[in-house]
Amino acid sequence: MMRGLASFDGEESALRRWVFTIAHHRLVDARRRESIRAAGTALTDWRPGAGNDPFDQVLDQLDAAPAVRALGSLTPEQRDVVLLRSVVGLSVADTAIVLERTPGAIKSLHRRALAALGRAVGHEVVS
């Protein structure tokens, strides 16, 4: 991205699409490489580091395992759509451009992913 930034021409929304398109392509490449490897680090192994920042202290006390398990129950395409739409906040049109799909496909994937997340979280025991 840094090499191409100087030649980029467009507005903020176009820049966001461009950045997330590059990020998505890098993610797809990483998934392909990871599928070839026999072993890898699981997302559930990740824990935020302890620090003096109150935000970090709160994160240390949160258990993200239910969310990670719920996201793990989704297909890779559904996870991509949920992350881009619900976490990053991209529009349907921008998400469609990044993922190289139609807006209708993005809406459908997002709706099914949220329903699947609801079912997965509904089975979690709240303690």
MOPAC internal coordinates of N, CA, C and O (Angstrom, degrees):
PM7 1SCF
backbone

  N    0.0000 0     0.00 0     0.00 0    0    0    0
  C    1.4432 1     0.00 0     0.00 0    1    0    0
  C    1.5263 1   110.25 1     0.00 0    2    1    0
  O    1.2310 1   121.40 1   140.90 1    3    2    1
  N    1.3192 1   114.94 1   -39.10 1    3    2    1
  C    1.4608 1   118.34 1  -176.53 1    5    3    2
  C    1.5285 1   111.05 1   -63.21 1    6    5    3
  O    1.2310 1   120.29 1   142.75 1    7    6    5
  N    1.3327 1   117.05 1   -37.25 1    7    6    5
  C    1.4624 1   119.24 1   179.16 1    9    7    6
  C    1.5202 1   111.32 1   -66.45 1   10    9    7
  O    1.2310 1   120.01 1   142.82 1   11   10    9
  N    1.3220 1   117.58 1   -37.18 1   11   10    9
  C    1.4563 1   120.92 1  -175.50 1   13   11   10
  C    1.5131 1   114.46 1   -89.38 1   14   13   11
  O    1.2310 1   120.15 1   171.09 1   15   14   13
  N    1.3252 1   117.32 1    -8.91 1   15   14   13
  C    1.4644 1   120.65 1  -175.20 1   17   15   14
  C    1.5213 1   112.34 1   -62.59 1   18   17   15
  O    1.2310 1   120.01 1   140.90 1   19   18   17
  N    1.3200 1   117.59 1   -39.10 1   19   18   17
  C    1.4675 1   120.54 1  -178.64 1   21   19   18
  C    1.5224 1   111.82 1   -63.33 1   22   21   19
  O    1.2310 1   120.17 1   149.28 1   23   22   21
  N    1.3126 1   117.28 1   -30.72 1   23   22   21
  C    1.4675 1   119.97 1  -178.56 1   25   23   22
  C    1.5238 1   112.51 1   -94.40 1   26   25   23
  O    1.2310 1   120.15 1   178.53 1   27   26   25
  N    1.3515 1   117.31 1    -1.47 1   27   26   25
  C    1.4590 1   120.03 1  -179.55 1   29   27   26
  C    1.5182 1   109.99 1   -68.93 1   30   29   27
  O    1.2310 1   120.77 1   -42.73 1   31   30   29
  N    1.3269 1   116.14 1   137.27 1   31   30   29
  C    1.4563 1   121.33 1   178.17 1   33   31   30
  C    1.5266 1   107.93 1  -135.35 1   34   33   31
  O    1.2310 1   120.50 1   -63.43 1   35   34   33
  N    1.3101 1   116.65 1   116.57 1   35   34   33
  C    1.4524 1   119.63 1   179.53 1   37   35   34
  C    1.5139 1   111.46 1   164.16 1   38   37   35
  O    1.2310 1   121.38 1    -0.97 1   39   38   37
  N    1.3111 1   114.96 1   179.03 1   39   38   37
  C    1.4607 1   121.55 1  -178.06 1   41   39   38
  C    1.5262 1   110.29 1   -87.99 1   42   41   39
  O    1.2310 1   120.81 1    -1.76 1   43   42   41
  N    1.3272 1   116.05 1   178.24 1   43   42   41
  C    1.4643 1   121.89 1  -175.78 1   45   43   42
  C    1.5247 1   112.50 1   -58.86 1   46   45   43
  O    1.2310 1   119.92 1   136.16 1   47   46   45
  N    1.3214 1   117.77 1   -43.84 1   47   46   45
  C    1.4681 1   119.27 1  -178.98 1   49   47   46
  C    1.5323 1   111.17 1   -65.13 1   50   49   47
  O    1.2310 1   120.48 1   144.72 1   51   50   49
  N    1.3071 1   116.69 1   -35.28 1   51   50   49
  C    1.4653 1   119.88 1   177.19 1   53   51   50
  C    1.5296 1   110.55 1   -67.92 1   54   53   51
  O    1.2310 1   120.52 1   143.34 1   55   54   53
  N    1.3254 1   116.60 1   -36.66 1   55   54   53
  C    1.4587 1   120.76 1   177.42 1   57   55   54
  C    1.5301 1   110.46 1   -64.54 1   58   57   55
  O    1.2310 1   120.42 1   136.72 1   59   58   57
  N    1.3342 1   116.81 1   -43.28 1   59   58   57
  C    1.4609 1   120.21 1   178.05 1   61   59   58
  C    1.5234 1   110.99 1   -61.12 1   62   61   59
  O    1.2310 1   120.38 1   135.14 1   63   62   61
  N    1.3388 1   116.88 1   -44.86 1   63   62   61
  C    1.4613 1   120.06 1   178.14 1   65   63   62
  C    1.5180 1   110.73 1   -60.21 1   66   65   63
  O    1.2310 1   120.57 1   136.28 1   67   66   65
  N    1.3307 1   116.52 1   -43.72 1   67   66   65
  C    1.4528 1   122.16 1  -178.66 1   69   67   66
  C    1.5306 1   110.65 1   -61.88 1   70   69   67
  O    1.2310 1   120.50 1   133.32 1   71   70   69
  N    1.3297 1   116.65 1   -46.68 1   71   70   69
  C    1.4650 1   121.32 1  -179.40 1   73   71   70
  C    1.5240 1   110.51 1   -63.05 1   74   73   71
  O    1.2310 1   120.14 1   133.47 1   75   74   73
  N    1.3304 1   117.33 1   -46.53 1   75   74   73
  C    1.4629 1   119.36 1  -178.06 1   77   75   74
  C    1.5230 1   112.53 1   -72.74 1   78   77   75
  O    1.2310 1   119.86 1   153.46 1   79   78   77
  N    1.3133 1   117.86 1   -26.54 1   79   78   77
  C    1.4644 1   119.76 1   173.81 1   81   79   78
  C    1.5236 1   109.62 1   -65.97 1   82   81   79
  O    1.2310 1   120.61 1   135.15 1   83   82   81
  N    1.3165 1   116.45 1   -44.85 1   83   82   81
  C    1.4642 1   120.41 1   177.44 1   85   83   82
  C    1.5235 1   109.88 1   -62.58 1   86   85   83
  O    1.2310 1   120.39 1   134.92 1   87   86   85
  N    1.3331 1   116.86 1   -45.08 1   87   86   85
  C    1.4650 1   120.67 1  -179.92 1   89   87   86
  C    1.5298 1   110.70 1   -61.82 1   90   89   87
  O    1.2310 1   120.46 1   138.80 1   91   90   89
  N    1.3193 1   116.72 1   -41.20 1   91   90   89
  C    1.4640 1   120.02 1   179.39 1   93   91   90
  C    1.5237 1   110.74 1   -63.84 1   94   93   91
  O    1.2310 1   120.23 1   136.42 1   95   94   93
  N    1.3220 1   117.17 1   -43.58 1   95   94   93
  C    1.4625 1   120.17 1   178.99 1   97   95   94
  C    1.5279 1   110.65 1   -62.80 1   98   97   95
  O    1.2310 1   120.34 1   141.27 1   99   98   97
  N    1.3309 1   116.95 1   -38.73 1   99   98   97
  C    1.4748 1   120.10 1   177.87 1  101   99   98
  C    1.5259 1   110.03 1   -66.00 1  102  101   99
  O    1.2310 1   120.36 1   141.34 1  103  102  101
  N    1.3329 1   116.92 1   -38.66 1  103  102  101
  C    1.4626 1   120.90 1   178.70 1  105  103  102
  C    1.5230 1   110.78 1   -64.44 1  106  105  103
  O    1.2310 1   120.28 1   135.62 1  107  106  105
  N    1.3156 1   117.07 1   -44.38 1  107  106  105
  C    1.4676 1   120.86 1   178.52 1  109  107  106
  C    1.5290 1   109.73 1   -60.39 1  110  109  107
  O    1.2310 1   120.60 1   136.17 1  111  110  109
  N    1.3354 1   116.47 1   -43.83 1  111  110  109
  C    1.4660 1   119.81 1   177.99 1  113  111  110
  C    1.5194 1   111.13 1   -61.50 1  114  113  111
  O    1.2310 1   120.39 1   137.28 1  115  114  113
  N    1.3224 1   116.87 1   -42.72 1  115  114  113
  C    1.4715 1   120.78 1   179.77 1  117  115  114
  C    1.5229 1   110.96 1   -64.81 1  118  117  115
  O    1.2310 1   120.09 1   139.81 1  119  118  117
  N    1.3336 1   117.43 1   -40.19 1  119  118  117
  C    1.4647 1   120.63 1   177.79 1  121  119  118
  C    1.5245 1   110.88 1   -62.83 1  122  121  119
  O    1.2310 1   120.99 1   140.25 1  123  122  121
  N    1.3093 1   115.71 1   -39.75 1  123  122  121
  C    1.4695 1   119.22 1   178.58 1  125  123  122
  C    1.5252 1   110.36 1   -64.18 1  126  125  123
  O    1.2310 1   120.53 1   134.48 1  127  126  125
  N    1.3362 1   116.58 1   -45.52 1  127  126  125
  C    1.4673 1   119.84 1   178.55 1  129  127  126
  C    1.5187 1   110.58 1   -62.54 1  130  129  127
  O    1.2310 1   120.46 1   138.30 1  131  130  129
  N    1.3326 1   116.73 1   -41.70 1  131  130  129
  C    1.4592 1   121.15 1  -178.08 1  133  131  130
  C    1.5226 1   111.50 1   -66.64 1  134  133  131
  O    1.2310 1   119.96 1   144.85 1  135  134  133
  N    1.3143 1   117.69 1   -35.15 1  135  134  133
  C    1.4594 1   119.83 1  -179.94 1  137  135  134
  C    1.5217 1   111.32 1   -67.55 1  138  137  135
  O    1.2310 1   120.67 1   155.53 1  139  138  137
  N    1.3209 1   116.33 1   -24.47 1  139  138  137
  C    1.4529 1   120.54 1   178.83 1  141  139  138
  C    1.5268 1   110.62 1   -78.88 1  142  141  139
  O    1.2310 1   120.59 1   145.31 1  143  142  141
  N    1.3242 1   116.48 1   -34.69 1  143  142  141
  C    1.4602 1   120.34 1  -179.55 1  145  143  142
  C    1.5191 1   110.68 1   -71.83 1  146  145  143
  O    1.2310 1   120.91 1   -28.74 1  147  146  145
  N    1.3048 1   115.87 1   151.26 1  147  146  145
  C    1.4667 1   120.89 1  -179.66 1  149  147  146
  C    1.5210 1   111.49 1   -78.54 1  150  149  147
  O    1.2310 1   119.67 1   143.70 1  151  150  149
  N    1.3068 1   118.24 1   -36.30 1  151  150  149
  C    1.4656 1   120.67 1  -175.66 1  153  151  150
  C    1.5166 1   109.09 1  -130.62 1  154  153  151
  O    1.2310 1   121.63 1   -28.30 1  155  154  153
  N    1.3221 1   114.49 1   151.70 1  155  154  153
  C    1.4505 1   120.90 1   177.30 1  157  155  154
  C    1.5102 1   109.81 1  -154.54 1  158  157  155
  O    1.2310 1   120.79 1    -8.44 1  159  158  157
  N    1.3128 1   116.09 1   171.56 1  159  158  157
  C    1.4609 1   120.96 1   179.08 1  161  159  158
  C    1.5120 1   108.76 1   -87.12 1  162  161  159
  O    1.2310 1   120.40 1   -51.50 1  163  162  161
  N    1.3113 1   116.83 1   128.50 1  163  162  161
  C    1.4583 1   121.69 1   179.73 1  165  163  162
  C    1.5231 1   110.11 1   -77.78 1  166  165  163
  O    1.2310 1   121.11 1   -32.19 1  167  166  165
  N    1.3223 1   115.48 1   147.81 1  167  166  165
  C    1.4591 1   120.59 1   178.34 1  169  167  166
  C    1.5180 1   111.11 1   -61.73 1  170  169  167
  O    1.2310 1   119.92 1   149.40 1  171  170  169
  N    1.3237 1   117.76 1   -30.60 1  171  170  169
  C    1.4564 1   120.19 1  -178.68 1  173  171  170
  C    1.5236 1   112.18 1   -70.67 1  174  173  171
  O    1.2310 1   119.68 1   167.47 1  175  174  173
  N    1.3485 1   118.22 1   -12.53 1  175  174  173
  C    1.4600 1   121.03 1   177.07 1  177  175  174
  C    1.5168 1   112.03 1   -76.80 1  178  177  175
  O    1.2310 1   120.15 1   165.25 1  179  178  177
  N    1.3052 1   117.32 1   -14.75 1  179  178  177
  C    1.4577 1   121.65 1  -176.83 1  181  179  178
  C    1.5161 1   110.65 1   -76.10 1  182  181  179
  O    1.2310 1   120.44 1   -47.69 1  183  182  181
  N    1.3064 1   116.77 1   132.31 1  183  182  181
  C    1.4581 1   122.60 1   173.75 1  185  183  182
  C    1.5146 1   107.85 1  -136.22 1  186  185  183
  O    1.2310 1   119.46 1   -43.19 1  187  186  185
  N    1.3318 1   118.63 1   136.81 1  187  186  185
  C    1.4560 1   120.13 1   178.27 1  189  187  186
  C    1.5264 1   110.31 1   -62.83 1  190  189  187
  O    1.2310 1   120.75 1   -36.17 1  191  190  189
  N    1.3104 1   116.17 1   143.83 1  191  190  189
  C    1.4669 1   121.17 1   179.62 1  193  191  190
  C    1.5228 1   111.57 1   -76.76 1  194  193  191
  O    1.2310 1   121.45 1   -32.03 1  195  194  193
  N    1.3125 1   114.84 1   147.97 1  195  194  193
  C    1.4645 1   120.07 1   178.16 1  197  195  194
  C    1.5192 1   108.78 1   -75.08 1  198  197  195
  O    1.2310 1   120.76 1   -40.84 1  199  198  197
  N    1.2812 1   116.15 1   139.16 1  199  198  197
  C    1.4531 1   120.90 1   178.66 1  201  199  198
  C    1.5094 1   109.88 1  -151.03 1  202  201  199
  O    1.2310 1   120.86 1     0.94 1  203  202  201
  N    1.3010 1   115.97 1  -179.06 1  203  202  201
  C    1.4614 1   120.88 1   179.32 1  205  203  202
  C    1.5199 1   112.03 1   -83.73 1  206  205  203
  O    1.2310 1   120.28 1   167.99 1  207  206  205
  N    1.3124 1   117.08 1   -12.01 1  207  206  205
  C    1.4575 1   121.60 1  -179.40 1  209  207  206
  C    1.5284 1   109.56 1   -70.99 1  210  209  207
  O    1.2310 1   119.39 1   -52.68 1  211  210  209
  N    1.3384 1   118.77 1   127.32 1  211  210  209
  C    1.4743 1   120.37 1   179.09 1  213  211  210
  C    1.5170 1   112.69 1   -56.79 1  214  213  211
  O    1.2310 1   120.09 1   145.61 1  215  214  213
  N    1.3314 1   117.42 1   -34.39 1  215  214  213
  C    1.4624 1   120.81 1   177.90 1  217  215  214
  C    1.5236 1   109.83 1   -60.38 1  218  217  215
  O    1.2310 1   120.46 1   134.79 1  219  218  217
  N    1.3427 1   116.72 1   -45.21 1  219  218  217
  C    1.4695 1   120.65 1   178.45 1  221  219  218
  C    1.5212 1   110.98 1   -63.49 1  222  221  219
  O    1.2310 1   120.08 1   143.13 1  223  222  221
  N    1.3304 1   117.45 1   -36.87 1  223  222  221
  C    1.4700 1   120.52 1   179.77 1  225  223  222
  C    1.5266 1   110.85 1   -65.41 1  226  225  223
  O    1.2310 1   120.55 1   139.85 1  227  226  225
  N    1.3212 1   116.56 1   -40.15 1  227  226  225
  C    1.4696 1   119.94 1   177.70 1  229  227  226
  C    1.5238 1   109.74 1   -66.49 1  230  229  227
  O    1.2310 1   120.23 1   136.92 1  231  230  229
  N    1.3330 1   117.17 1   -43.08 1  231  230  229
  C    1.4619 1   120.34 1   178.64 1  233  231  230
  C    1.5224 1   111.56 1   -59.69 1  234  233  231
  O    1.2310 1   120.51 1   143.56 1  235  234  233
  N    1.3334 1   116.62 1   -36.44 1  235  234  233
  C    1.4695 1   120.08 1   179.31 1  237  235  234
  C    1.5193 1   111.55 1   -63.00 1  238  237  235
  O    1.2310 1   120.11 1   152.90 1  239  238  237
  N    1.3190 1   117.39 1   -27.10 1  239  238  237
  C    1.4548 1   120.74 1  -177.15 1  241  239  238
  C    1.5232 1   112.60 1   -90.18 1  242  241  239
  O    1.2310 1   120.21 1   168.48 1  243  242  241
  N    1.3196 1   117.21 1   -11.52 1  243  242  241
  C    1.4575 1   121.01 1   179.92 1  245  243  242
  C    1.5228 1   109.91 1   -85.74 1  246  245  243
  O    1.2310 1   121.14 1   -34.96 1  247  246  245
  N    1.2997 1   115.42 1   145.04 1  247  246  245
  C    1.4554 1   120.83 1   175.99 1  249  247  246
  C    1.5182 1   107.85 1  -108.01 1  250  249  247
  O    1.2310 1   121.00 1   -70.77 1  251  250  249
  N    1.3170 1   115.69 1   109.23 1  251  250  249
  C    1.4624 1   120.82 1  -177.89 1  253  251  250
  C    1.5246 1   111.94 1   -87.87 1  254  253  251
  O    1.2310 1   120.20 1   179.79 1  255  254  253
  N    1.3285 1   117.23 1    -0.21 1  255  254  253
  C    1.4652 1   119.93 1  -175.70 1  257  255  254
  C    1.5264 1   112.99 1   -56.42 1  258  257  255
  O    1.2310 1   118.70 1   135.83 1  259  258  257
  N    1.3442 1   120.08 1   -44.17 1  259  258  257
  C    1.4768 1   117.94 1   178.84 1  261  259  258
  C    1.5327 1   112.70 1   -61.00 1  262  261  259
  O    1.2310 1   120.35 1   139.88 1  263  262  261
  N    1.3285 1   116.94 1   -40.12 1  263  262  261
  C    1.4683 1   119.77 1   178.76 1  265  263  262
  C    1.5220 1   110.78 1   -67.03 1  266  265  263
  O    1.2310 1   120.60 1   139.30 1  267  266  265
  N    1.3251 1   116.46 1   -40.70 1  267  266  265
  C    1.4617 1   120.28 1   179.58 1  269  267  266
  C    1.5297 1   109.84 1   -64.80 1  270  269  267
  O    1.2310 1   120.55 1   137.91 1  271  270  269
  N    1.3348 1   116.55 1   -42.09 1  271  270  269
  C    1.4750 1   119.40 1   177.89 1  273  271  270
  C    1.5252 1   110.61 1   -63.73 1  274  273  271
  O    1.2310 1   120.56 1   137.71 1  275  274  273
  N    1.3290 1   116.53 1   -42.29 1  275  274  273
  C    1.4650 1   119.61 1  -179.77 1  277  275  274
  C    1.5307 1   110.33 1   -63.57 1  278  277  275
  O    1.2310 1   119.93 1   135.00 1  279  278  277
  N    1.3286 1   117.73 1   -45.00 1  279  278  277
  C    1.4647 1   120.25 1   177.51 1  281  279  278
  C    1.5215 1   110.97 1   -64.07 1  282  281  279
  O    1.2310 1   120.56 1   146.67 1  283  282  281
  N    1.3227 1   116.54 1   -33.33 1  283  282  281
  C    1.4597 1   120.63 1   178.84 1  285  283  282
  C    1.5120 1   112.95 1   -67.55 1  286  285  283
  O    1.2310 1   120.33 1   159.51 1  287  286  285
  N    1.3292 1   116.98 1   -20.49 1  287  286  285
  C    1.4636 1   120.16 1   179.02 1  289  287  286
  C    1.5306 1   112.27 1   -79.66 1  290  289  287
  O    1.2310 1   120.18 1   169.03 1  291  290  289
  N    1.3300 1   117.27 1   -10.97 1  291  290  289
  C    1.4602 1   121.76 1  -179.71 1  293  291  290
  C    1.5243 1   110.72 1   -85.49 1  294  293  291
  O    1.2310 1   121.12 1   -20.23 1  295  294  293
  N    1.3208 1   115.47 1   159.77 1  295  294  293
  C    1.4595 1   119.42 1   172.12 1  297  295  294
  C    1.5319 1   107.63 1   -73.15 1  298  297  295
  O    1.2310 1   119.63 1   -20.12 1  299  298  297
  N    1.3243 1   118.32 1   159.88 1  299  298  297
  C    1.4722 1   119.55 1   177.59 1  301  299  298
  C    1.5324 1   112.71 1   -56.45 1  302  301  299
  O    1.2310 1   120.26 1   141.94 1  303  302  301
  N    1.3277 1   117.10 1   -38.06 1  303  302  301
  C    1.4606 1   120.20 1   179.63 1  305  303  302
  C    1.5262 1   110.90 1   -65.80 1  306  305  303
  O    1.2310 1   120.59 1   138.19 1  307  306  305
  N    1.3401 1   116.48 1   -41.81 1  307  306  305
  C    1.4608 1   119.99 1   178.54 1  309  307  306
  C    1.5295 1   110.73 1   -64.17 1  310  309  307
  O    1.2310 1   120.20 1   138.25 1  311  310  309
  N    1.3414 1   117.22 1   -41.75 1  311  310  309
  C    1.4684 1   120.59 1   178.20 1  313  311  310
  C    1.5173 1   110.73 1   -60.31 1  314  313  311
  O    1.2310 1   120.49 1   136.27 1  315  314  313
  N    1.3407 1   116.67 1   -43.73 1  315  314  313
  C    1.4661 1   120.31 1   179.64 1  317  315  314
  C    1.5237 1   110.87 1   -59.16 1  318  317  315
  O    1.2310 1   120.78 1   133.92 1  319  318  317
  N    1.3220 1   116.12 1   -46.08 1  319  318  317
  C    1.4668 1   120.32 1  -178.24 1  321  319  318
  C    1.5217 1   110.72 1   -65.40 1  322  321  319
  O    1.2310 1   119.81 1   135.97 1  323  322  321
  N    1.3271 1   117.96 1   -44.03 1  323  322  321
  C    1.4706 1   120.64 1   179.73 1  325  323  322
  C    1.5181 1   110.24 1   -61.72 1  326  325  323
  O    1.2310 1   120.20 1   135.34 1  327  326  325
  N    1.3212 1   117.23 1   -44.66 1  327  326  325
  C    1.4575 1   119.37 1  -178.75 1  329  327  326
  C    1.5219 1   112.01 1   -65.52 1  330  329  327
  O    1.2310 1   120.24 1   135.81 1  331  330  329
  N    1.3229 1   117.15 1   -44.19 1  331  330  329
  C    1.4628 1   119.39 1  -179.40 1  333  331  330
  C    1.5264 1   112.61 1   -70.27 1  334  333  331
  O    1.2310 1   120.17 1   138.83 1  335  334  333
  N    1.3346 1   117.29 1   -41.17 1  335  334  333
  C    1.4672 1   120.02 1  -177.60 1  337  335  334
  C    1.5289 1   111.80 1   -80.16 1  338  337  335
  O    1.2310 1   120.04 1   130.09 1  339  338  337
  N    1.3395 1   117.52 1   -49.91 1  339  338  337
  C    1.4583 1   120.84 1  -170.41 1  341  339  338
  C    1.5212 1   113.95 1   -89.76 1  342  341  339
  O    1.2310 1   120.00 1   149.93 1  343  342  341
  N    1.3168 1   117.60 1   -30.07 1  343  342  341
  C    1.4601 1   119.68 1  -178.24 1  345  343  342
  C    1.5216 1   110.72 1   -95.93 1  346  345  343
  O    1.2310 1   120.44 1   127.06 1  347  346  345
  N    1.3359 1   116.76 1   -52.94 1  347  346  345
  C    1.4593 1   120.79 1  -178.73 1  349  347  346
  C    1.5177 1   111.27 1   -75.93 1  350  349  347
  O    1.2310 1   120.59 1   146.08 1  351  350  349
  N    1.3302 1   116.48 1   -33.92 1  351  350  349
  C    1.4588 1   120.11 1   178.38 1  353  351  350
  C    1.5142 1   114.43 1    89.50 1  354  353  351
  O    1.2310 1   120.00 1  -157.60 1  355  354  353
  N    1.3294 1   117.60 1    22.40 1  355  354  353
  C    1.4590 1   119.23 1   177.22 1  357  355  354
  C    1.5299 1   110.01 1   -70.69 1  358  357  355
  O    1.2310 1   121.02 1   -28.23 1  359  358  357
  N    1.3095 1   115.66 1   151.77 1  359  358  357
  C    1.4586 1   120.75 1   176.39 1  361  359  358
  C    1.5240 1   109.48 1   -72.62 1  362  361  359
  O    1.2310 1   120.76 1   -11.38 1  363  362  361
  N    1.3276 1   116.15 1   168.62 1  363  362  361
  C    1.4650 1   120.93 1   176.94 1  365  363  362
  C    1.5250 1   109.44 1   -59.62 1  366  365  363
  O    1.2310 1   120.49 1   135.56 1  367  366  365
  N    1.3238 1   116.67 1   -44.44 1  367  366  365
  C    1.4689 1   120.50 1  -178.33 1  369  367  366
  C    1.5218 1   111.24 1   -63.81 1  370  369  367
  O    1.2310 1   120.21 1   135.78 1  371  370  369
  N    1.3314 1   117.21 1   -44.22 1  371  370  369
  C    1.4607 1   120.15 1  -179.95 1  373  371  370
  C    1.5272 1   111.27 1   -66.73 1  374  373  371
  O    1.2310 1   120.29 1   139.89 1  375  374  373
  N    1.3246 1   117.06 1   -40.11 1  375  374  373
  C    1.4615 1   120.85 1   177.65 1  377  375  374
  C    1.5191 1   110.38 1   -63.32 1  378  377  375
  O    1.2310 1   120.52 1   140.51 1  379  378  377
  N    1.3181 1   116.60 1   -39.49 1  379  378  377
  C    1.4744 1   120.75 1   178.32 1  381  379  378
  C    1.5207 1   110.65 1   -62.09 1  382  381  379
  O    1.2310 1   120.27 1   139.80 1  383  382  381
  N    1.3147 1   117.09 1   -40.20 1  383  382  381
  C    1.4650 1   120.52 1   179.00 1  385  383  382
  C    1.5276 1   110.40 1   -66.01 1  386  385  383
  O    1.2310 1   120.59 1   133.40 1  387  386  385
  N    1.3317 1   116.47 1   -46.60 1  387  386  385
  C    1.4661 1   120.98 1  -178.48 1  389  387  386
  C    1.5194 1   110.99 1   -61.13 1  390  389  387
  O    1.2310 1   120.29 1   135.33 1  391  390  389
  N    1.3306 1   117.05 1   -44.67 1  391  390  389
  C    1.4620 1   121.11 1  -175.50 1  393  391  390
  C    1.5284 1   113.20 1   -90.59 1  394  393  391
  O    1.2310 1   121.05 1  -179.28 1  395  394  393
  N    1.3238 1   115.61 1     0.72 1  395  394  393
  C    1.4667 1   121.82 1   178.51 1  397  395  394
  C    1.5259 1   111.55 1    55.82 1  398  397  395
  O    1.2310 1   121.20 1  -129.45 1  399  398  397
  N    1.3265 1   115.31 1    50.55 1  399  398  397
  C    1.4634 1   122.96 1   177.22 1  401  399  398
  C    1.5251 1   108.30 1  -133.25 1  402  401  399
  O    1.2310 1   120.68 1    -6.00 1  403  402  401
  N    1.3163 1   116.31 1   174.00 1  403  402  401
  C    1.4612 1   119.85 1   177.71 1  405  403  402
  C    1.5285 1   109.16 1   -83.11 1  406  405  403
  O    1.2310 1   119.90 1   -24.61 1  407  406  405
  N    1.3252 1   117.80 1   155.39 1  407  406  405
  C    1.4648 1   120.11 1   176.21 1  409  407  406
  C    1.5340 1   111.98 1   -57.37 1  410  409  407
  O    1.2310 1   120.02 1   142.74 1  411  410  409
  N    1.3209 1   117.56 1   -37.26 1  411  410  409
  C    1.4640 1   120.70 1   177.98 1  413  411  410
  C    1.5209 1   111.86 1   -62.22 1  414  413  411
  O    1.2310 1   120.63 1   139.31 1  415  414  413
  N    1.3262 1   116.40 1   -40.69 1  415  414  413
  C    1.4657 1   120.33 1   178.36 1  417  415  414
  C    1.5260 1   110.34 1   -65.39 1  418  417  415
  O    1.2310 1   120.35 1   142.10 1  419  418  417
  N    1.3244 1   116.93 1   -37.90 1  419  418  417
  C    1.4740 1   120.97 1   179.17 1  421  419  418
  C    1.5168 1   109.80 1   -65.14 1  422  421  419
  O    1.2310 1   120.21 1   134.71 1  423  422  421
  N    1.3306 1   117.21 1   -45.29 1  423  422  421
  C    1.4667 1   120.28 1   179.10 1  425  423  422
  C    1.5192 1   110.87 1   -59.92 1  426  425  423
  O    1.2310 1   120.62 1   135.77 1  427  426  425
  N    1.3136 1   116.43 1   -44.23 1  427  426  425
  C    1.4601 1   121.40 1  -178.89 1  429  427  426
  C    1.5281 1   111.01 1   -65.17 1  430  429  427
  O    1.2310 1   120.48 1   132.68 1  431  430  429
  N    1.3313 1   116.69 1   -47.32 1  431  430  429
  C    1.4618 1   120.85 1   178.47 1  433  431  430
  C    1.5264 1   111.18 1   -59.79 1  434  433  431
  O    1.2310 1   120.77 1   136.85 1  435  434  433
  N    1.3243 1   116.13 1   -43.15 1  435  434  433
  C    1.4604 1   120.77 1  -179.18 1  437  435  434
  C    1.5245 1   111.13 1   -64.18 1  438  437  435
  O    1.2310 1   120.71 1   135.09 1  439  438  437
  N    1.2984 1   116.25 1   -44.91 1  439  438  437
  C    1.4717 1   121.08 1   179.91 1  441  439  438
  C    1.5281 1   110.36 1   -62.24 1  442  441  439
  O    1.2310 1   120.32 1   132.89 1  443  442  441
  N    1.3344 1   117.00 1   -47.11 1  443  442  441
  C    1.4718 1   119.99 1   179.19 1  445  443  442
  C    1.5259 1   111.76 1   -65.63 1  446  445  443
  O    1.2310 1   120.25 1   142.24 1  447  446  445
  N    1.3306 1   117.12 1   -37.76 1  447  446  445
  C    1.4663 1   120.62 1   179.86 1  449  447  446
  C    1.5239 1   110.91 1   -65.46 1  450  449  447
  O    1.2310 1   120.49 1   136.22 1  451  450  449
  N    1.3248 1   116.67 1   -43.78 1  451  450  449
  C    1.4673 1   119.16 1   179.29 1  453  451  450
  C    1.5230 1   111.38 1   -65.50 1  454  453  451
  O    1.2310 1   120.40 1   143.31 1  455  454  453
  N    1.3231 1   116.85 1   -36.69 1  455  454  453
  C    1.4703 1   120.10 1   176.70 1  457  455  454
  C    1.5252 1   110.28 1   -65.24 1  458  457  455
  O    1.2310 1   120.45 1   137.46 1  459  458  457
  N    1.3388 1   116.75 1   -42.54 1  459  458  457
  C    1.4670 1   120.77 1   178.62 1  461  459  458
  C    1.5195 1   110.93 1   -64.97 1  462  461  459
  O    1.2310 1   120.31 1   140.51 1  463  462  461
  N    1.3219 1   117.01 1   -39.49 1  463  462  461
  C    1.4706 1   120.32 1   176.91 1  465  463  462
  C    1.5260 1   110.55 1   -63.28 1  466  465  463
  O    1.2310 1   120.66 1   138.79 1  467  466  465
  N    1.3198 1   116.35 1   -41.21 1  467  466  465
  C    1.4542 1   120.44 1   177.91 1  469  467  466
  C    1.5168 1   111.97 1   -60.71 1  470  469  467
  O    1.2310 1   120.75 1   137.80 1  471  470  469
  N    1.3276 1   116.17 1   -42.20 1  471  470  469
  C    1.4619 1   119.74 1   177.55 1  473  471  470
  C    1.5186 1   110.67 1   -66.49 1  474  473  471
  O    1.2310 1   120.08 1   137.16 1  475  474  473
  N    1.3293 1   117.45 1   -42.84 1  475  474  473
  C    1.4626 1   121.21 1  -178.29 1  477  475  474
  C    1.5232 1   111.11 1   -64.85 1  478  477  475
  O    1.2310 1   120.41 1   136.29 1  479  478  477
  N    1.3132 1   116.83 1   -43.71 1  479  478  477
  C    1.4665 1   120.73 1  -179.84 1  481  479  478
  C    1.5213 1   110.03 1   -70.30 1  482  481  479
  O    1.2310 1   119.93 1   147.09 1  483  482  481
  N    1.3073 1   117.74 1   -32.91 1  483  482  481
  C    1.4646 1   121.43 1   179.04 1  485  483  482
  C    1.5175 1   112.25 1   -62.36 1  486  485  483
  O    1.2310 1   120.34 1   155.60 1  487  486  485
  N    1.3404 1   116.95 1   -24.40 1  487  486  485
  C    1.4622 1   121.05 1  -179.80 1  489  487  486
  C    1.5220 1   112.19 1   -88.31 1  490  489  487
  O    1.2310 1   120.29 1   169.14 1  491  490  489
  N    1.3427 1   117.04 1   -10.86 1  491  490  489
  C    1.4637 1   121.20 1  -179.75 1  493  491  490
  C    1.5243 1   109.33 1   -73.58 1  494  493  491
  O    1.2310 1   120.99 1   -37.50 1  495  494  493
  N    1.3014 1   115.70 1   142.50 1  495  494  493
  C    1.4607 1   121.19 1   176.20 1  497  495  494
  C    1.5245 1   107.97 1   -86.67 1  498  497  495
  O    1.2310 1   120.82 1   -56.25 1  499  498  497
  N    1.3187 1   116.04 1   123.75 1  499  498  497
  C    1.4557 1   120.64 1   179.00 1  501  499  498
  C    1.5200 1   107.97 1   -87.76 1  502  501  499
  O    1.2310 1   120.68 1   -54.83 1  503  502  501
  N    1.3322 1   116.30 1   125.17 1  503  502  501
  C    1.4703 1   118.67 1  -179.92 1  505  503  502
  C    1.5101 1   111.68 1  -113.81 1  506  505  503
  O    1.2310 1   120.10 1   180.00 1  507  506  505

